[in-house]
Amino acid sequence: MLRAPTLYSLRRSRFLFFLLALVILLLVSPFLDNSRAHEAYFVVLFALVMVSAVRIASDRRSHRIVALALGVPWLALSLWGLVWQHIDITIGTNLLFMIFNSYVLGIVLSNVVSAVDVDFDILLGAASVYLLIGIIWTISYSVIHLLEPGAFTLISGEPRPFFHQFLYFSLTTLTTLGYGDITPLSPFAQIWSTLEAVVGTLYIALLVARLVGMYQSQRSQRR
């Protein structure tokens, strides 16, 4: 039976702070607009996600090197973008953020899949993977929009930045909720958003099967 987490186990959790950083990014984004100050807040939120992700990658030297090799240029480009706004800088920071989080996604997912026992930390890691998939696709939609402005029909009169709209669209697509107020128009945007729905559905199905198998194995070993 899964034991309730203790304060000690939460402090030693590898994935708790990462999951909290992702949730904070999701909850704060609706309250930010296109002002320069709020763009700086976005950089802080993204940096919080990356710092908490580096904590996950810190168990191996090779992971730390890759994380820093992607994180430091991202931070430099992000700060430069606050001073000199240009589409190339925005695309560059978004791509680096996508690559970094895709790398972290692989690390967290490998920990979840290779775990021997089901514990609270593994469940946190599994939840982090799901939210991270949505955020990676969010950034990819932003890149597609920057490269092809007519690729999506967006909500008219929305004062918040494109990140919020694409985050909303990404999560509704990932969960196959699909309100339909934001729709992909270009062929690539259509197939890419459909792929996110497929990945979200498969992840839930495979994750549940994996966790149930691990839990049954634990029970059989205790008998």
LUMMARBA-279817 format. One record per residue (C-alpha): x, y, z. Coordinates in steps of 0.2 Angstrom, whole numbers, plus 2048, in hexadecimal, padded with zeros to 3 digits. Layout:
BEGIN
<pt><u>X</u><v>Y</v><w>Z</w></pt>
...
***
This chain:
BEGIN
<pt><u>800</u><v>800</v><w>800</w></pt>
<pt><u>806</u><v>811</v><w>7FC</w></pt>
<pt><u>80C</u><v>81A</v><w>80B</w></pt>
<pt><u>808</u><v>82C</v><w>80F</w></pt>
<pt><u>816</u><v>838</v><w>80C</w></pt>
<pt><u>81F</u><v>83F</v><w>81C</w></pt>
<pt><u>827</u><v>850</v><w>81D</w></pt>
<pt><u>838</u><v>848</v><w>81C</w></pt>
<pt><u>833</u><v>83F</v><w>80C</w></pt>
<pt><u>82C</u><v>84F</v><w>804</w></pt>
<pt><u>83C</u><v>858</v><w>808</w></pt>
<pt><u>847</u><v>84A</v><w>800</w></pt>
<pt><u>83B</u><v>849</v><w>7F1</w></pt>
<pt><u>843</u><v>84B</v><w>7E0</w></pt>
<pt><u>834</u><v>851</v><w>7D7</w></pt>
<pt><u>829</u><v>85B</v><w>7E3</w></pt>
<pt><u>832</u><v>86C</v><w>7E0</w></pt>
<pt><u>831</u><v>869</v><w>7CD</w></pt>
<pt><u>81F</u><v>865</v><w>7CE</w></pt>
<pt><u>81C</u><v>874</v><w>7D8</w></pt>
<pt><u>825</u><v>87F</v><w>7CC</w></pt>
<pt><u>81B</u><v>879</v><w>7BE</w></pt>
<pt><u>80B</u><v>87C</v><w>7C7</w></pt>
<pt><u>810</u><v>88D</v><w>7CC</w></pt>
<pt><u>814</u><v>891</v><w>7B9</w></pt>
<pt><u>802</u><v>88B</v><w>7B5</w></pt>
<pt><u>7F9</u><v>894</v><w>7C2</w></pt>
<pt><u>803</u><v>8A5</v><w>7C0</w></pt>
<pt><u>802</u><v>8A6</v><w>7AD</w></pt>
<pt><u>7F0</u><v>8AC</v><w>7AC</w></pt>
<pt><u>7F4</u><v>8BC</v><w>7B6</w></pt>
<pt><u>803</u><v>8C2</v><w>7AB</w></pt>
<pt><u>801</u><v>8CD</v><w>79D</w></pt>
<pt><u>80D</u><v>8D4</v><w>78F</w></pt>
<pt><u>815</u><v>8E1</v><w>799</w></pt>
<pt><u>828</u><v>8E1</v><w>79B</w></pt>
<pt><u>827</u><v>8DE</v><w>7AE</w></pt>
<pt><u>81C</u><v>8CF</v><w>7AB</w></pt>
<pt><u>828</u><v>8C8</v><w>79E</w></pt>
<pt><u>835</u><v>8C8</v><w>7AC</w></pt>
<pt><u>829</u><v>8BE</v><w>7B7</w></pt>
<pt><u>828</u><v>8B2</v><w>7A9</w></pt>
<pt><u>83B</u><v>8B0</v><w>7A9</w></pt>
<pt><u>83B</u><v>8AD</v><w>7BC</w></pt>
<pt><u>82D</u><v>8A0</v><w>7BA</w></pt>
<pt><u>836</u><v>897</v><w>7AC</w></pt>
<pt><u>846</u><v>898</v><w>7B6</w></pt>
<pt><u>83E</u><v>891</v><w>7C5</w></pt>
<pt><u>839</u><v>882</v><w>7BB</w></pt>
<pt><u>84A</u><v>880</v><w>7B4</w></pt>
<pt><u>853</u><v>881</v><w>7C5</w></pt>
<pt><u>847</u><v>874</v><w>7CD</w></pt>
<pt><u>84B</u><v>869</v><w>7BD</w></pt>
<pt><u>85D</u><v>86B</v><w>7C0</w></pt>
<pt><u>85B</u><v>864</v><w>7D1</w></pt>
<pt><u>853</u><v>854</v><w>7C9</w></pt>
<pt><u>862</u><v>853</v><w>7BD</w></pt>
<pt><u>86F</u><v>855</v><w>7CB</w></pt>
<pt><u>871</u><v>843</v><w>7CF</w></pt>
<pt><u>87D</u><v>840</v><w>7C0</w></pt>
<pt><u>88B</u><v>84B</v><w>7BA</w></pt>
<pt><u>886</u><v>849</v><w>7A8</w></pt>
<pt><u>874</u><v>84F</v><w>7AB</w></pt>
<pt><u>87B</u><v>85E</v><w>7B4</w></pt>
<pt><u>886</u><v>863</v><w>7A6</w></pt>
<pt><u>878</u><v>861</v><w>799</w></pt>
<pt><u>86C</u><v>86B</v><w>7A4</w></pt>
<pt><u>878</u><v>879</v><w>7A7</w></pt>
<pt><u>87D</u><v>879</v><w>794</w></pt>
<pt><u>86B</u><v>87C</v><w>790</w></pt>
<pt><u>866</u><v>887</v><w>79F</w></pt>
<pt><u>873</u><v>894</v><w>79F</w></pt>
<pt><u>871</u><v>899</v><w>78C</w></pt>
<pt><u>85E</u><v>899</v><w>78F</w></pt>
<pt><u>860</u><v>8A5</v><w>79E</w></pt>
<pt><u>86C</u><v>8B0</v><w>794</w></pt>
<pt><u>860</u><v>8B1</v><w>785</w></pt>
<pt><u>851</u><v>8B4</v><w>790</w></pt>
<pt><u>85A</u><v>8C3</v><w>799</w></pt>
<pt><u>85F</u><v>8CA</v><w>788</w></pt>
<pt><u>84D</u><v>8C8</v><w>782</w></pt>
<pt><u>847</u><v>8D3</v><w>790</w></pt>
<pt><u>853</u><v>8E1</v><w>78A</w></pt>
<pt><u>851</u><v>8DE</v><w>777</w></pt>
<pt><u>841</u><v>8D6</v><w>771</w></pt>
<pt><u>843</u><v>8CD</v><w>761</w></pt>
<pt><u>83A</u><v>8BE</v><w>75A</w></pt>
<pt><u>84B</u><v>8B4</v><w>757</w></pt>
<pt><u>84F</u><v>8B6</v><w>769</w></pt>
<pt><u>83E</u><v>8B0</v><w>76F</w></pt>
<pt><u>83E</u><v>8A1</v><w>763</w></pt>
<pt><u>850</u><v>89D</v><w>76A</w></pt>
<pt><u>84B</u><v>89E</v><w>77C</w></pt>
<pt><u>83B</u><v>893</v><w>779</w></pt>
<pt><u>845</u><v>886</v><w>76F</w></pt>
<pt><u>852</u><v>885</v><w>77D</w></pt>
<pt><u>844</u><v>884</v><w>78A</w></pt>
<pt><u>83C</u><v>876</v><w>780</w></pt>
<pt><u>84C</u><v>86C</v><w>77E</w></pt>
<pt><u>851</u><v>86E</v><w>791</w></pt>
<pt><u>840</u><v>868</v><w>797</w></pt>
<pt><u>83F</u><v>85A</v><w>78A</w></pt>
<pt><u>850</u><v>854</v><w>792</w></pt>
<pt><u>849</u><v>856</v><w>7A3</w></pt>
<pt><u>839</u><v>84C</v><w>79D</w></pt>
<pt><u>844</u><v>83E</v><w>798</w></pt>
<pt><u>84D</u><v>83D</v><w>7A9</w></pt>
<pt><u>83D</u><v>83E</v><w>7B3</w></pt>
<pt><u>834</u><v>831</v><w>7A8</w></pt>
<pt><u>842</u><v>825</v><w>7A9</w></pt>
<pt><u>841</u><v>827</v><w>7BC</w></pt>
<pt><u>82F</u><v>823</v><w>7BC</w></pt>
<pt><u>830</u><v>814</v><w>7B0</w></pt>
<pt><u>83F</u><v>80C</v><w>7B8</w></pt>
<pt><u>839</u><v>80E</v><w>7CA</w></pt>
<pt><u>838</u><v>7FE</v><w>7D4</w></pt>
<pt><u>82B</u><v>804</v><w>7E1</w></pt>
<pt><u>81C</u><v>810</v><w>7E0</w></pt>
<pt><u>81E</u><v>81E</v><w>7EC</w></pt>
<pt><u>818</u><v>82F</v><w>7EE</w></pt>
<pt><u>828</u><v>836</v><w>7E5</w></pt>
<pt><u>825</u><v>82C</v><w>7D6</w></pt>
<pt><u>813</u><v>832</v><w>7D5</w></pt>
<pt><u>819</u><v>844</v><w>7D6</w></pt>
<pt><u>825</u><v>840</v><w>7C8</w></pt>
<pt><u>817</u><v>838</v><w>7BD</w></pt>
<pt><u>80C</u><v>848</v><w>7C0</w></pt>
<pt><u>81B</u><v>853</v><w>7BB</w></pt>
<pt><u>81E</u><v>84A</v><w>7AB</w></pt>
<pt><u>80B</u><v>84D</v><w>7A6</w></pt>
<pt><u>80C</u><v>860</v><w>7AA</w></pt>
<pt><u>81D</u><v>861</v><w>7A1</w></pt>
<pt><u>816</u><v>859</v><w>791</w></pt>
<pt><u>809</u><v>867</v><w>791</w></pt>
<pt><u>816</u><v>875</v><w>794</w></pt>
<pt><u>822</u><v>86E</v><w>787</w></pt>
<pt><u>814</u><v>86E</v><w>77A</w></pt>
<pt><u>80F</u><v>880</v><w>780</w></pt>
<pt><u>820</u><v>886</v><w>77B</w></pt>
<pt><u>81F</u><v>87D</v><w>76B</w></pt>
<pt><u>80F</u><v>885</v><w>766</w></pt>
<pt><u>817</u><v>896</v><w>76A</w></pt>
<pt><u>825</u><v>892</v><w>75E</w></pt>
<pt><u>819</u><v>88D</v><w>751</w></pt>
<pt><u>80F</u><v>89D</v><w>753</w></pt>
<pt><u>81F</u><v>8A8</v><w>752</w></pt>
<pt><u>824</u><v>89F</v><w>742</w></pt>
<pt><u>813</u><v>89E</v><w>73A</w></pt>
<pt><u>807</u><v>8AB</v><w>742</w></pt>
<pt><u>7F7</u><v>8A4</v><w>73A</w></pt>
<pt><u>7FA</u><v>893</v><w>740</w></pt>
<pt><u>7ED</u><v>894</v><w>74E</w></pt>
<pt><u>7DD</u><v>89E</v><w>751</w></pt>
<pt><u>7DF</u><v>8A6</v><w>762</w></pt>
<pt><u>7D3</u><v>8AE</v><w>76E</w></pt>
<pt><u>7D0</u><v>8C0</v><w>768</w></pt>
<pt><u>7D2</u><v>8CE</v><w>774</w></pt>
<pt><u>7DC</u><v>8C3</v><w>780</w></pt>
<pt><u>7E8</u><v>8CF</v><w>789</w></pt>
<pt><u>7F3</u><v>8C2</v><w>790</w></pt>
<pt><u>803</u><v>8BC</v><w>787</w></pt>
<pt><u>802</u><v>8AD</v><w>77A</w></pt>
<pt><u>80A</u><v>8A2</v><w>787</w></pt>
<pt><u>7FA</u><v>8A2</v><w>791</w></pt>
<pt><u>7EF</u><v>89E</v><w>782</w></pt>
<pt><u>7FA</u><v>890</v><w>77C</w></pt>
<pt><u>7FC</u><v>889</v><w>78E</w></pt>
<pt><u>7E9</u><v>888</v><w>78F</w></pt>
<pt><u>7E8</u><v>880</v><w>77D</w></pt>
<pt><u>7F6</u><v>874</v><w>781</w></pt>
<pt><u>7ED</u><v>86E</v><w>792</w></pt>
<pt><u>7DC</u><v>86C</v><w>78A</w></pt>
<pt><u>7E4</u><v>863</v><w>77B</w></pt>
<pt><u>7EF</u><v>858</v><w>787</w></pt>
<pt><u>7DF</u><v>853</v><w>791</w></pt>
<pt><u>7D5</u><v>851</v><w>781</w></pt>
<pt><u>7C9</u><v>85E</v><w>788</w></pt>
<pt><u>7C9</u><v>869</v><w>779</w></pt>
<pt><u>7BE</u><v>878</v><w>77B</w></pt>
<pt><u>7C1</u><v>87D</v><w>769</w></pt>
<pt><u>7C3</u><v>890</v><w>76C</w></pt>
<pt><u>7D5</u><v>88E</v><w>766</w></pt>
<pt><u>7D8</u><v>884</v><w>757</w></pt>
<pt><u>7E7</u><v>87F</v><w>74C</w></pt>
<pt><u>7E6</u><v>885</v><w>73A</w></pt>
<pt><u>7F6</u><v>880</v><w>732</w></pt>
<pt><u>7F9</u><v>86D</v><w>72D</w></pt>
<pt><u>808</u><v>86C</v><w>739</w></pt>
<pt><u>800</u><v>874</v><w>747</w></pt>
<pt><u>7F1</u><v>869</v><w>745</w></pt>
<pt><u>7FB</u><v>859</v><w>745</w></pt>
<pt><u>806</u><v>85F</v><w>753</w></pt>
<pt><u>7F8</u><v>863</v><w>75F</w></pt>
<pt><u>7F0</u><v>852</v><w>75A</w></pt>
<pt><u>800</u><v>84A</v><w>75F</w></pt>
<pt><u>7FF</u><v>852</v><w>770</w></pt>
<pt><u>7EE</u><v>84A</v><w>773</w></pt>
<pt><u>7F5</u><v>839</v><w>76E</w></pt>
<pt><u>804</u><v>83B</v><w>77A</w></pt>
<pt><u>7F9</u><v>840</v><w>788</w></pt>
<pt><u>7ED</u><v>832</v><w>786</w></pt>
<pt><u>7FB</u><v>825</v><w>784</w></pt>
<pt><u>804</u><v>82C</v><w>793</w></pt>
<pt><u>7F6</u><v>82A</v><w>79F</w></pt>
<pt><u>7F2</u><v>818</v><w>798</w></pt>
<pt><u>804</u><v>812</v><w>799</w></pt>
<pt><u>807</u><v>81B</v><w>7AA</w></pt>
<pt><u>7F8</u><v>813</v><w>7B2</w></pt>
<pt><u>7FD</u><v>802</v><w>7AC</w></pt>
<pt><u>80F</u><v>804</v><w>7B2</w></pt>
<pt><u>80A</u><v>80A</v><w>7C3</w></pt>
<pt><u>7FD</u><v>7FC</v><w>7C5</w></pt>
<pt><u>80A</u><v>7EF</v><w>7C0</w></pt>
<pt><u>817</u><v>7F7</v><w>7CC</w></pt>
<pt><u>80A</u><v>7F7</v><w>7DA</w></pt>
<pt><u>805</u><v>7E5</v><w>7D7</w></pt>
<pt><u>817</u><v>7E0</v><w>7D7</w></pt>
<pt><u>81A</u><v>7E8</v><w>7E8</w></pt>
<pt><u>80B</u><v>7DF</v><w>7F0</w></pt>
<pt><u>811</u><v>7CE</v><w>7E9</w></pt>
<pt><u>822</u><v>7D1</v><w>7F1</w></pt>
<pt><u>81B</u><v>7D5</v><w>802</w></pt>
<pt><u>811</u><v>7C5</v><w>803</w></pt>
***
